[in-house]
Amino acid sequence: MKTVFVMIKCNLGETYAVAGTIADEIAEVRSVHSTSGKYDLLAQFQLGDEQEIGRFVSSVVQTVPGVKDTYTIIGLNAFTEDGPRGGPDKI
């Protein structure tokens, strides 16, 4: 499994609609948060090993109506909830 965080900039006035669409229609979503700053949303996705990150972002996330721009961050290790317990020195 691969964890991917996507920062999403939305068209003006469409942030809540974009968040709702992502939460309701994208099976790989784990969380969606509104944020301050250059981007409006931060979404976490869990992809299968066979899924290509670039193709997922460009064909699934970027095609949601109201999405203007994205910035993708690839998760390496999780030290809470989804990952090993006890911090990095316990891995």
C-alpha positions in Angstrom: 0.0 0.0 0.0 1.1 3.6 -0.7 0.1 6.6 1.2 -0.3 9.8 -0.9 -1.2 13.3 0.4 -2.6 15.7 -2.2 -2.9 19.4 -1.5 -5.7 20.8 -3.6 -6.4 24.3 -4.8 -10.1 24.8 -5.7 -11.9 27.3 -7.9 -13.3 30.1 -5.9 -16.4 29.1 -4.0 -16.1 25.4 -4.7 -14.0 24.1 -1.8 -16.9 22.4 0.0 -18.2 20.8 -3.2 -14.8 19.5 -4.0 -14.3 18.1 -0.5 -17.7 16.4 -0.7 -17.1 14.8 -4.1 -13.7 13.5 -2.9 -15.1 12.1 0.3 -18.2 10.5 -1.4 -16.8 9.3 -4.7 -13.1 8.3 -4.4 -12.8 5.0 -2.7 -9.1 5.5 -1.9 -9.6 8.5 0.3 -8.7 8.3 3.9 -9.3 11.9 5.0 -10.0 15.3 3.6 -9.2 18.5 5.6 -9.7 22.2 4.8 -6.5 24.2 5.2 -5.2 27.7 5.2 -2.6 29.0 2.9 -2.0 28.4 -0.8 -4.1 25.3 -1.0 -7.7 24.8 0.2 -7.7 21.1 1.0 -5.4 18.4 2.1 -6.5 14.8 1.1 -4.9 11.6 2.2 -5.3 8.6 -0.2 -4.3 4.9 0.3 -3.3 3.3 -3.0 -2.7 -0.3 -3.8 0.7 -1.4 -4.8 -0.5 -1.8 -8.4 -1.8 1.8 -8.7 0.5 4.4 -10.2 0.5 7.6 -8.2 0.8 10.0 -11.1 -1.9 8.4 -13.1 -4.2 8.3 -10.0 -3.7 12.0 -9.3 -4.0 13.1 -12.9 -7.0 10.9 -13.8 -8.9 10.8 -10.6 -8.1 13.8 -8.3 -7.5 16.4 -10.9 -10.6 15.6 -12.8 -12.9 16.3 -9.8 -15.0 19.3 -10.9 -13.7 22.5 -9.2 -10.1 21.3 -8.7 -7.8 24.0 -10.0 -4.3 22.7 -9.0 -2.7 20.0 -7.0 0.6 19.3 -5.1 1.4 15.7 -4.3 3.4 14.4 -1.4 4.3 10.7 -1.1 4.2 9.3 2.4 7.2 7.1 3.3 6.5 5.8 6.9 3.6 6.3 9.3 4.5 6.5 13.0 0.9 6.8 14.2 -2.4 5.0 13.7 -1.7 3.5 10.2 1.9 2.6 10.9 4.3 1.1 13.5 3.8 2.2 17.1 6.5 3.7 19.3 8.2 6.2 16.9 11.0 5.9 14.4 13.6 4.2 16.6 11.2 1.3 17.2 11.0 0.3 13.5 
